[in-house]
Structure formats: C-alpha cells, structure tokens
Amino acid sequence: MKTATRQTEKLTIKEVCAELHISRRTFYEWRAKGRAPRCITLPNGSLLVRRSELNRWLDEREEAA
C-alpha cells in the first residue's frame, strides 16, 4: 500500500528542485523550453508534479552504460 501511495504522491516545485539539486529558476527555465517534467497547474497557479511523472522523466534521461 505504501508503494501505491508513493506513486500517486504529488510534489511541490520546491520538493522537485530539492530532489534534483537545482534552483527554482533552473526548473522554470527547463519548463519554458519544454524540458521539465509535466506539471499539474492548480486554479491558484501553483504547480505540482506527480511522483510517477518525475520518475518517468528521470528514466527517459538515464544514459545507457
């Protein structure tokens, strides 16, 4: 059950930036260039990123050894 909860978890931009070790500015630059993970835009303009989307996005960027 804990794994299912983690997959449906939604992260704030602050949490995403902390996990990726990047600044908010970098995240928004990536977003403007279409290179950031897909976001959910809330009615108040805040953004959230699904944990599953962040994991998918990271998997796409993994280099083959």
mmCIF file of the N, C-alpha and C atoms, coordinates in Angstrom:
data_MODEL
# 
_entry.id   MODEL 
# 
loop_
_atom_site.group_PDB 
_atom_site.id 
_atom_site.type_symbol 
_atom_site.label_atom_id 
_atom_site.label_alt_id 
_atom_site.label_comp_id 
_atom_site.label_asym_id 
_atom_site.label_entity_id 
_atom_site.label_seq_id 
_atom_site.pdbx_PDB_ins_code 
_atom_site.Cartn_x 
_atom_site.Cartn_y 
_atom_site.Cartn_z 
_atom_site.occupancy 
_atom_site.B_iso_or_equiv 
_atom_site.pdbx_formal_charge 
_atom_site.auth_seq_id 
_atom_site.auth_comp_id 
_atom_site.auth_asym_id 
_atom_site.auth_atom_id 
_atom_site.pdbx_PDB_model_num 
ATOM 1   N N  . MET A 1 1  ? 0.825  -1.202 0.000   1.00 0.00 ? 1  MET A N  1 
ATOM 2   C CA . MET A 1 1  ? 0.000  0.000  0.000   1.00 0.00 ? 1  MET A CA 1 
ATOM 3   C C  . MET A 1 1  ? 0.866  1.260  0.000   1.00 0.00 ? 1  MET A C  1 
ATOM 4   N N  . LYS A 1 2  ? 1.985  1.210  0.713   1.00 0.00 ? 2  LYS A N  1 
ATOM 5   C CA . LYS A 1 2  ? 2.856  2.372  0.765   1.00 0.00 ? 2  LYS A CA 1 
ATOM 6   C C  . LYS A 1 2  ? 3.423  2.711  -0.613  1.00 0.00 ? 2  LYS A C  1 
ATOM 7   N N  . THR A 1 3  ? 3.738  1.696  -1.427  1.00 0.00 ? 3  THR A N  1 
ATOM 8   C CA . THR A 1 3  ? 4.244  1.932  -2.778  1.00 0.00 ? 3  THR A CA 1 
ATOM 9   C C  . THR A 1 3  ? 3.194  2.632  -3.626  1.00 0.00 ? 3  THR A C  1 
ATOM 10  N N  . ALA A 1 4  ? 1.937  2.206  -3.522  1.00 0.00 ? 4  ALA A N  1 
ATOM 11  C CA . ALA A 1 4  ? 0.859  2.837  -4.285  1.00 0.00 ? 4  ALA A CA 1 
ATOM 12  C C  . ALA A 1 4  ? 0.712  4.301  -3.887  1.00 0.00 ? 4  ALA A C  1 
ATOM 13  N N  . THR A 1 5  ? 0.827  4.582  -2.603  1.00 0.00 ? 5  THR A N  1 
ATOM 14  C CA . THR A 1 5  ? 0.727  5.964  -2.135  1.00 0.00 ? 5  THR A CA 1 
ATOM 15  C C  . THR A 1 5  ? 1.877  6.789  -2.694  1.00 0.00 ? 5  THR A C  1 
ATOM 16  N N  . ARG A 1 6  ? 3.065  6.224  -2.714  1.00 0.00 ? 6  ARG A N  1 
ATOM 17  C CA . ARG A 1 6  ? 4.227  6.944  -3.227  1.00 0.00 ? 6  ARG A CA 1 
ATOM 18  C C  . ARG A 1 6  ? 4.064  7.254  -4.712  1.00 0.00 ? 6  ARG A C  1 
ATOM 19  N N  . GLN A 1 7  ? 3.485  6.342  -5.482  1.00 0.00 ? 7  GLN A N  1 
ATOM 20  C CA . GLN A 1 7  ? 3.299  6.562  -6.922  1.00 0.00 ? 7  GLN A CA 1 
ATOM 21  C C  . GLN A 1 7  ? 2.270  7.650  -7.204  1.00 0.00 ? 7  GLN A C  1 
ATOM 22  N N  . THR A 1 8  ? 1.287  7.832  -6.333  1.00 0.00 ? 8  THR A N  1 
ATOM 23  C CA . THR A 1 8  ? 0.271  8.861  -6.547  1.00 0.00 ? 8  THR A CA 1 
ATOM 24  C C  . THR A 1 8  ? 0.628  10.170 -5.838  1.00 0.00 ? 8  THR A C  1 
ATOM 25  N N  . GLU A 1 9  ? 1.770  10.167 -5.162  1.00 0.00 ? 9  GLU A N  1 
ATOM 26  C CA . GLU A 1 9  ? 2.242  11.343 -4.452  1.00 0.00 ? 9  GLU A CA 1 
ATOM 27  C C  . GLU A 1 9  ? 2.432  12.503 -5.424  1.00 0.00 ? 9  GLU A C  1 
ATOM 28  N N  . LYS A 1 10 ? 2.106  13.690 -4.964  1.00 0.00 ? 10 LYS A N  1 
ATOM 29  C CA . LYS A 1 10 ? 2.304  14.895 -5.757  1.00 0.00 ? 10 LYS A CA 1 
ATOM 30  C C  . LYS A 1 10 ? 3.311  15.776 -5.035  1.00 0.00 ? 10 LYS A C  1 
ATOM 31  N N  . LEU A 1 11 ? 4.292  16.265 -5.786  1.00 0.00 ? 11 LEU A N  1 
ATOM 32  C CA . LEU A 1 11 ? 5.382  17.050 -5.226  1.00 0.00 ? 11 LEU A CA 1 
ATOM 33  C C  . LEU A 1 11 ? 5.243  18.522 -5.595  1.00 0.00 ? 11 LEU A C  1 
ATOM 34  N N  . THR A 1 12 ? 5.642  19.375 -4.687  1.00 0.00 ? 12 THR A N  1 
ATOM 35  C CA . THR A 1 12 ? 5.699  20.806 -4.993  1.00 0.00 ? 12 THR A CA 1 
ATOM 36  C C  . THR A 1 12 ? 6.953  21.063 -5.830  1.00 0.00 ? 12 THR A C  1 
ATOM 37  N N  . ILE A 1 13 ? 7.014  22.207 -6.444  1.00 0.00 ? 13 ILE A N  1 
ATOM 38  C CA . ILE A 1 13 ? 8.205  22.568 -7.223  1.00 0.00 ? 13 ILE A CA 1 
ATOM 39  C C  . ILE A 1 13 ? 9.417  22.652 -6.293  1.00 0.00 ? 13 ILE A C  1 
ATOM 40  N N  . LYS A 1 14 ? 9.222  23.139 -5.095  1.00 0.00 ? 14 LYS A N  1 
ATOM 41  C CA . LYS A 1 14 ? 10.306 23.199 -4.118  1.00 0.00 ? 14 LYS A CA 1 
ATOM 42  C C  . LYS A 1 14 ? 10.865 21.802 -3.846  1.00 0.00 ? 14 LYS A C  1 
ATOM 43  N N  . GLU A 1 15 ? 9.989  20.814 -3.685  1.00 0.00 ? 15 GLU A N  1 
ATOM 44  C CA . GLU A 1 15 ? 10.423 19.439 -3.437  1.00 0.00 ? 15 GLU A CA 1 
ATOM 45  C C  . GLU A 1 15 ? 11.137 18.847 -4.649  1.00 0.00 ? 15 GLU A C  1 
ATOM 46  N N  . VAL A 1 16 ? 10.620 19.120 -5.838  1.00 0.00 ? 16 VAL A N  1 
ATOM 47  C CA . VAL A 1 16 ? 11.254 18.623 -7.067  1.00 0.00 ? 16 VAL A CA 1 
ATOM 48  C C  . VAL A 1 16 ? 12.649 19.223 -7.199  1.00 0.00 ? 16 VAL A C  1 
ATOM 49  N N  . CYS A 1 17 ? 12.764 20.517 -6.983  1.00 0.00 ? 17 CYS A N  1 
ATOM 50  C CA . CYS A 1 17 ? 14.056 21.185 -7.096  1.00 0.00 ? 17 CYS A CA 1 
ATOM 51  C C  . CYS A 1 17 ? 15.050 20.638 -6.069  1.00 0.00 ? 17 CYS A C  1 
ATOM 52  N N  . ALA A 1 18 ? 14.588 20.395 -4.862  1.00 0.00 ? 18 ALA A N  1 
ATOM 53  C CA . ALA A 1 18 ? 15.471 19.841 -3.826  1.00 0.00 ? 18 ALA A CA 1 
ATOM 54  C C  . ALA A 1 18 ? 15.949 18.450 -4.229  1.00 0.00 ? 18 ALA A C  1 
ATOM 55  N N  . GLU A 1 19 ? 15.054 17.637 -4.758  1.00 0.00 ? 19 GLU A N  1 
ATOM 56  C CA . GLU A 1 19 ? 15.424 16.279 -5.160  1.00 0.00 ? 19 GLU A CA 1 
ATOM 57  C C  . GLU A 1 19 ? 16.413 16.274 -6.324  1.00 0.00 ? 19 GLU A C  1 
ATOM 58  N N  . LEU A 1 20 ? 16.234 17.201 -7.259  1.00 0.00 ? 20 LEU A N  1 
ATOM 59  C CA . LEU A 1 20 ? 17.115 17.269 -8.423  1.00 0.00 ? 20 LEU A CA 1 
ATOM 60  C C  . LEU A 1 20 ? 18.362 18.120 -8.182  1.00 0.00 ? 20 LEU A C  1 
ATOM 61  N N  . HIS A 1 21 ? 18.422 18.790 -7.027  1.00 0.00 ? 21 HIS A N  1 
ATOM 62  C CA . HIS A 1 21 ? 19.543 19.680 -6.688  1.00 0.00 ? 21 HIS A CA 1 
ATOM 63  C C  . HIS A 1 21 ? 19.687 20.799 -7.717  1.00 0.00 ? 21 HIS A C  1 
ATOM 64  N N  . ILE A 1 22 ? 18.556 21.430 -8.027  1.00 0.00 ? 22 ILE A N  1 
ATOM 65  C CA . ILE A 1 22 ? 18.538 22.566 -8.955  1.00 0.00 ? 22 ILE A CA 1 
ATOM 66  C C  . ILE A 1 22 ? 17.799 23.728 -8.309  1.00 0.00 ? 22 ILE A C  1 
ATOM 67  N N  . SER A 1 23 ? 17.971 24.907 -8.862  1.00 0.00 ? 23 SER A N  1 
ATOM 68  C CA . SER A 1 23 ? 17.247 26.080 -8.358  1.00 0.00 ? 23 SER A CA 1 
ATOM 69  C C  . SER A 1 23 ? 15.863 26.135 -8.999  1.00 0.00 ? 23 SER A C  1 
ATOM 70  N N  . ARG A 1 24 ? 14.985 26.908 -8.383  1.00 0.00 ? 24 ARG A N  1 
ATOM 71  C CA . ARG A 1 24 ? 13.652 27.123 -8.968  1.00 0.00 ? 24 ARG A CA 1 
ATOM 72  C C  . ARG A 1 24 ? 13.794 27.782 -10.338 1.00 0.00 ? 24 ARG A C  1 
ATOM 73  N N  . ARG A 1 25 ? 14.742 28.686 -10.443 1.00 0.00 ? 25 ARG A N  1 
ATOM 74  C CA . ARG A 1 25 ? 14.967 29.373 -11.721 1.00 0.00 ? 25 ARG A CA 1 
ATOM 75  C C  . ARG A 1 25 ? 15.297 28.362 -12.821 1.00 0.00 ? 25 ARG A C  1 
ATOM 76  N N  . THR A 1 26 ? 16.167 27.403 -12.512 1.00 0.00 ? 26 THR A N  1 
ATOM 77  C CA . THR A 1 26 ? 16.518 26.371 -13.489 1.00 0.00 ? 26 THR A CA 1 
ATOM 78  C C  . THR A 1 26 ? 15.282 25.571 -13.872 1.00 0.00 ? 26 THR A C  1 
ATOM 79  N N  . PHE A 1 27 ? 14.472 25.201 -12.878 1.00 0.00 ? 27 PHE A N  1 
ATOM 80  C CA . PHE A 1 27 ? 13.265 24.434 -13.174 1.00 0.00 ? 27 PHE A CA 1 
ATOM 81  C C  . PHE A 1 27 ? 12.368 25.201 -14.141 1.00 0.00 ? 27 PHE A C  1 
ATOM 82  N N  . TYR A 1 28 ? 12.145 26.483 -13.854 1.00 0.00 ? 28 TYR A N  1 
ATOM 83  C CA . TYR A 1 28 ? 11.261 27.276 -14.720 1.00 0.00 ? 28 TYR A CA 1 
ATOM 84  C C  . TYR A 1 28 ? 11.878 27.523 -16.095 1.00 0.00 ? 28 TYR A C  1 
ATOM 85  N N  . GLU A 1 29 ? 13.196 27.590 -16.183 1.00 0.00 ? 29 GLU A N  1 
ATOM 86  C CA . GLU A 1 29 ? 13.852 27.690 -17.498 1.00 0.00 ? 29 GLU A CA 1 
ATOM 87  C C  . GLU A 1 29 ? 13.625 26.404 -18.289 1.00 0.00 ? 29 GLU A C  1 
ATOM 88  N N  . TRP A 1 30 ? 13.801 25.255 -17.634 1.00 0.00 ? 30 TRP A N  1 
ATOM 89  C CA . TRP A 1 30 ? 13.541 23.973 -18.294 1.00 0.00 ? 30 TRP A CA 1 
ATOM 90  C C  . TRP A 1 30 ? 12.094 23.902 -18.746 1.00 0.00 ? 30 TRP A C  1 
ATOM 91  N N  . ARG A 1 31 ? 11.182 24.355 -17.888 1.00 0.00 ? 31 ARG A N  1 
ATOM 92  C CA . ARG A 1 31 ? 9.748  24.318 -18.218 1.00 0.00 ? 31 ARG A CA 1 
ATOM 93  C C  . ARG A 1 31 ? 9.456  25.184 -19.443 1.00 0.00 ? 31 ARG A C  1 
ATOM 94  N N  . ALA A 1 32 ? 10.047 26.367 -19.498 1.00 0.00 ? 32 ALA A N  1 
ATOM 95  C CA . ALA A 1 32 ? 9.841  27.269 -20.633 1.00 0.00 ? 32 ALA A CA 1 
ATOM 96  C C  . ALA A 1 32 ? 10.353 26.651 -21.933 1.00 0.00 ? 32 ALA A C  1 
ATOM 97  N N  . LYS A 1 33 ? 11.403 25.831 -21.828 1.00 0.00 ? 33 LYS A N  1 
ATOM 98  C CA . LYS A 1 33 ? 11.982 25.179 -23.007 1.00 0.00 ? 33 LYS A CA 1 
ATOM 99  C C  . LYS A 1 33 ? 11.349 23.818 -23.290 1.00 0.00 ? 33 LYS A C  1 
ATOM 100 N N  . GLY A 1 34 ? 10.367 23.414 -22.480 1.00 0.00 ? 34 GLY A N  1 
ATOM 101 C CA . GLY A 1 34 ? 9.707  22.126 -22.680 1.00 0.00 ? 34 GLY A CA 1 
ATOM 102 C C  . GLY A 1 34 ? 10.548 20.941 -22.244 1.00 0.00 ? 34 GLY A C  1 
ATOM 103 N N  . ARG A 1 35 ? 11.488 21.161 -21.329 1.00 0.00 ? 35 ARG A N  1 
ATOM 104 C CA . ARG A 1 35 ? 12.406 20.098 -20.888 1.00 0.00 ? 35 ARG A CA 1 
ATOM 105 C C  . ARG A 1 35 ? 12.143 19.606 -19.479 1.00 0.00 ? 35 ARG A C  1 
ATOM 106 N N  . ALA A 1 36 ? 11.201 20.191 -18.792 1.00 0.00 ? 36 ALA A N  1 
ATOM 107 C CA . ALA A 1 36 ? 10.883 19.808 -17.406 1.00 0.00 ? 36 ALA A CA 1 
ATOM 108 C C  . ALA A 1 36 ? 9.826  18.709 -17.395 1.00 0.00 ? 36 ALA A C  1 
ATOM 109 N N  . PRO A 1 37 ? 9.682  18.007 -16.268 1.00 0.00 ? 37 PRO A N  1 
ATOM 110 C CA . PRO A 1 37 ? 8.602  17.027 -16.172 1.00 0.00 ? 37 PRO A CA 1 
ATOM 111 C C  . PRO A 1 37 ? 7.243  17.730 -16.278 1.00 0.00 ? 37 PRO A C  1 
ATOM 112 N N  . ARG A 1 38 ? 6.251  16.987 -16.763 1.00 0.00 ? 38 ARG A N  1 
ATOM 113 C CA . ARG A 1 38 ? 4.911  17.553 -16.878 1.00 0.00 ? 38 ARG A CA 1 
ATOM 114 C C  . ARG A 1 38 ? 4.378  17.932 -15.504 1.00 0.00 ? 38 ARG A C  1 
ATOM 115 N N  . CYS A 1 39 ? 3.652  19.037 -15.460 1.00 0.00 ? 39 CYS A N  1 
ATOM 116 C CA . CYS A 1 39 ? 3.127  19.575 -14.202 1.00 0.00 ? 39 CYS A CA 1 
ATOM 117 C C  . CYS A 1 39 ? 1.606  19.610 -14.215 1.00 0.00 ? 39 CYS A C  1 
ATOM 118 N N  . ILE A 1 40 ? 1.052  19.642 -13.024 1.00 0.00 ? 40 ILE A N  1 
ATOM 119 C CA . ILE A 1 40 ? -0.374 19.875 -12.814 1.00 0.00 ? 40 ILE A CA 1 
ATOM 120 C C  . ILE A 1 40 ? -0.487 21.332 -12.380 1.00 0.00 ? 40 ILE A C  1 
ATOM 121 N N  . THR A 1 41 ? -1.282 22.120 -13.085 1.00 0.00 ? 41 THR A N  1 
ATOM 122 C CA . THR A 1 41 ? -1.488 23.512 -12.708 1.00 0.00 ? 41 THR A CA 1 
ATOM 123 C C  . THR A 1 41 ? -2.781 23.622 -11.919 1.00 0.00 ? 41 THR A C  1 
ATOM 124 N N  . LEU A 1 42 ? -2.681 24.101 -10.700 1.00 0.00 ? 42 LEU A N  1 
ATOM 125 C CA . LEU A 1 42 ? -3.845 24.278 -9.839  1.00 0.00 ? 42 LEU A CA 1 
ATOM 126 C C  . LEU A 1 42 ? -4.532 25.601 -10.174 1.00 0.00 ? 42 LEU A C  1 
ATOM 127 N N  . PRO A 1 43 ? -5.797 25.755 -9.789  1.00 0.00 ? 43 PRO A N  1 
ATOM 128 C CA . PRO A 1 43 ? -6.515 27.005 -10.093 1.00 0.00 ? 43 PRO A CA 1 
ATOM 129 C C  . PRO A 1 43 ? -5.819 28.263 -9.575  1.00 0.00 ? 43 PRO A C  1 
ATOM 130 N N  . ASN A 1 44 ? -5.038 28.138 -8.508  1.00 0.00 ? 44 ASN A N  1 
ATOM 131 C CA . ASN A 1 44 ? -4.344 29.318 -7.975  1.00 0.00 ? 44 ASN A CA 1 
ATOM 132 C C  . ASN A 1 44 ? -3.017 29.585 -8.674  1.00 0.00 ? 44 ASN A C  1 
ATOM 133 N N  . GLY A 1 45 ? -2.695 28.766 -9.691  1.00 0.00 ? 45 GLY A N  1 
ATOM 134 C CA . GLY A 1 45 ? -1.466 28.947 -10.445 1.00 0.00 ? 45 GLY A CA 1 
ATOM 135 C C  . GLY A 1 45 ? -0.290 28.132 -9.944  1.00 0.00 ? 45 GLY A C  1 
ATOM 136 N N  . SER A 1 46 ? -0.436 27.513 -8.776  1.00 0.00 ? 46 SER A N  1 
ATOM 137 C CA . SER A 1 46 ? 0.633  26.663 -8.244  1.00 0.00 ? 46 SER A CA 1 
ATOM 138 C C  . SER A 1 46 ? 0.802  25.429 -9.116  1.00 0.00 ? 46 SER A C  1 
ATOM 139 N N  . LEU A 1 47 ? 2.014  24.890 -9.109  1.00 0.00 ? 47 LEU A N  1 
ATOM 140 C CA . LEU A 1 47 ? 2.314  23.700 -9.892  1.00 0.00 ? 47 LEU A CA 1 
ATOM 141 C C  . LEU A 1 47 ? 2.630  22.533 -8.971  1.00 0.00 ? 47 LEU A C  1 
ATOM 142 N N  . LEU A 1 48 ? 2.227  21.349 -9.386  1.00 0.00 ? 48 LEU A N  1 
ATOM 143 C CA . LEU A 1 48 ? 2.576  20.106 -8.710  1.00 0.00 ? 48 LEU A CA 1 
ATOM 144 C C  . LEU A 1 48 ? 3.090  19.135 -9.760  1.00 0.00 ? 48 LEU A C  1 
ATOM 145 N N  . VAL A 1 49 ? 3.936  18.209 -9.339  1.00 0.00 ? 49 VAL A N  1 
ATOM 146 C CA . VAL A 1 49 ? 4.457  17.178 -10.231 1.00 0.00 ? 49 VAL A CA 1 
ATOM 147 C C  . VAL A 1 49 ? 4.147  15.825 -9.594  1.00 0.00 ? 49 VAL A C  1 
ATOM 148 N N  . ARG A 1 50 ? 3.513  14.953 -10.356 1.00 0.00 ? 50 ARG A N  1 
ATOM 149 C CA . ARG A 1 50 ? 3.267  13.608 -9.846  1.00 0.00 ? 50 ARG A CA 1 
ATOM 150 C C  . ARG A 1 50 ? 4.590  12.871 -9.690  1.00 0.00 ? 50 ARG A C  1 
ATOM 151 N N  . ARG A 1 51 ? 4.735  12.116 -8.600  1.00 0.00 ? 51 ARG A N  1 
ATOM 152 C CA . ARG A 1 51 ? 5.947  11.312 -8.374  1.00 0.00 ? 51 ARG A CA 1 
ATOM 153 C C  . ARG A 1 51 ? 6.186  10.386 -9.566  1.00 0.00 ? 51 ARG A C  1 
ATOM 154 N N  . SER A 1 52 ? 5.117  9.772  -10.075 1.00 0.00 ? 52 SER A N  1 
ATOM 155 C CA . SER A 1 52 ? 5.264  8.851  -11.208 1.00 0.00 ? 52 SER A CA 1 
ATOM 156 C C  . SER A 1 52 ? 5.774  9.580  -12.451 1.00 0.00 ? 52 SER A C  1 
ATOM 157 N N  . GLU A 1 53 ? 5.353  10.821 -12.644 1.00 0.00 ? 53 GLU A N  1 
ATOM 158 C CA . GLU A 1 53 ? 5.823  11.618 -13.789 1.00 0.00 ? 53 GLU A CA 1 
ATOM 159 C C  . GLU A 1 53 ? 7.294  11.972 -13.626 1.00 0.00 ? 53 GLU A C  1 
ATOM 160 N N  . LEU A 1 54 ? 7.705  12.344 -12.427 1.00 0.00 ? 54 LEU A N  1 
ATOM 161 C CA . LEU A 1 54 ? 9.115  12.659 -12.187 1.00 0.00 ? 54 LEU A CA 1 
ATOM 162 C C  . LEU A 1 54 ? 9.973  11.421 -12.430 1.00 0.00 ? 54 LEU A C  1 
ATOM 163 N N  . ASN A 1 55 ? 9.529  10.272 -11.949 1.00 0.00 ? 55 ASN A N  1 
ATOM 164 C CA . ASN A 1 55 ? 10.274 9.026  -12.165 1.00 0.00 ? 55 ASN A CA 1 
ATOM 165 C C  . ASN A 1 55 ? 10.369 8.684  -13.651 1.00 0.00 ? 55 ASN A C  1 
ATOM 166 N N  . ARG A 1 56 ? 9.268  8.858  -14.387 1.00 0.00 ? 56 ARG A N  1 
ATOM 167 C CA . ARG A 1 56 ? 9.259  8.596  -15.832 1.00 0.00 ? 56 ARG A CA 1 
ATOM 168 C C  . ARG A 1 56 ? 10.236 9.524  -16.534 1.00 0.00 ? 56 ARG A C  1 
ATOM 169 N N  . TRP A 1 57 ? 10.186 10.792 -16.183 1.00 0.00 ? 57 TRP A N  1 
ATOM 170 C CA . TRP A 1 57 ? 11.040 11.816 -16.776 1.00 0.00 ? 57 TRP A CA 1 
ATOM 171 C C  . TRP A 1 57 ? 12.511 11.491 -16.518 1.00 0.00 ? 57 TRP A C  1 
ATOM 172 N N  . LEU A 1 58 ? 12.829 11.080 -15.297 1.00 0.00 ? 58 LEU A N  1 
ATOM 173 C CA . LEU A 1 58 ? 14.207 10.717 -14.970 1.00 0.00 ? 58 LEU A CA 1 
ATOM 174 C C  . LEU A 1 58 ? 14.644 9.476  -15.740 1.00 0.00 ? 58 LEU A C  1 
ATOM 175 N N  . ASP A 1 59 ? 13.765 8.484  -15.847 1.00 0.00 ? 59 ASP A N  1 
ATOM 176 C CA . ASP A 1 59 ? 14.085 7.258  -16.602 1.00 0.00 ? 59 ASP A CA 1 
ATOM 177 C C  . ASP A 1 59 ? 14.411 7.574  -18.054 1.00 0.00 ? 59 ASP A C  1 
ATOM 178 N N  . GLU A 1 60 ? 13.707 8.517  -18.658 1.00 0.00 ? 60 GLU A N  1 
ATOM 179 C CA . GLU A 1 60 ? 13.962 8.900  -20.050 1.00 0.00 ? 60 GLU A CA 1 
ATOM 180 C C  . GLU A 1 60 ? 15.340 9.521  -20.231 1.00 0.00 ? 60 GLU A C  1 
ATOM 181 N N  . ARG A 1 61 ? 15.881 10.089 -19.159 1.00 0.00 ? 61 ARG A N  1 
ATOM 182 C CA . ARG A 1 61 ? 17.171 10.768 -19.246 1.00 0.00 ? 61 ARG A CA 1 
ATOM 183 C C  . ARG A 1 61 ? 18.343 9.899  -18.818 1.00 0.00 ? 61 ARG A C  1 
ATOM 184 N N  . GLU A 1 62 ? 18.057 8.684  -18.415 1.00 0.00 ? 62 GLU A N  1 
ATOM 185 C CA . GLU A 1 62 ? 19.111 7.783  -17.973 1.00 0.00 ? 62 GLU A CA 1 
ATOM 186 C C  . GLU A 1 62 ? 19.948 7.335  -19.160 1.00 0.00 ? 62 GLU A C  1 
ATOM 187 N N  . GLU A 1 63 ? 21.245 7.447  -19.018 1.00 0.00 ? 63 GLU A N  1 
ATOM 188 C CA . GLU A 1 63 ? 22.149 7.042  -20.092 1.00 0.00 ? 63 GLU A CA 1 
ATOM 189 C C  . GLU A 1 63 ? 22.431 5.550  -20.000 1.00 0.00 ? 63 GLU A C  1 
ATOM 190 N N  . ALA A 1 64 ? 22.548 4.922  -21.149 1.00 0.00 ? 64 ALA A N  1 
ATOM 191 C CA . ALA A 1 64 ? 22.927 3.514  -21.181 1.00 0.00 ? 64 ALA A CA 1 
ATOM 192 C C  . ALA A 1 64 ? 24.406 3.389  -20.816 1.00 0.00 ? 64 ALA A C  1 
ATOM 193 N N  . ALA A 1 65 ? 24.730 2.367  -20.053 1.00 0.00 ? 65 ALA A N  1 
ATOM 194 C CA . ALA A 1 65 ? 26.119 2.174  -19.625 1.00 0.00 ? 65 ALA A CA 1 
ATOM 195 C C  . ALA A 1 65 ? 26.960 1.596  -20.740 1.00 0.00 ? 65 ALA A C  1 
# 
